[in-house]
Amino acid sequence: MPRVLDIRQKEVINVLNGKRMGTIIDMQFGNDGRLESITVPGPMRVTDFFRGDRRGILIPWENIQKVGEDVILVSIDPSGIHQRQSWER
């Protein structure tokens, strides 16, 4: 089983459009310790930068296709990517 640090450093690629989504900025775990979802950086607007607003794209575990040696392959409908969640470090 891969370590959390190893997973966080991998590039996330959407297999539906072949685009890089960035590296993981947040991970959510269930009460049983299993990974439930990951969050990658979302599209950034200029106003987000000045407000310090950090948002990301939530990817549920069901959409993670493969955790490879170098990348994580996910299947996310590109038309739904505009839906973002707030993220605080």
Secondary structure, DSSP 8 states (H G I E B T S, - for coil): ---HHHHHTSEEEETTT--EEEE--EEEE-TTS-EEEEEEE----HHHHHHT--EEEEEEGGGEEEE-SSEEEE---GGGTT--EE---
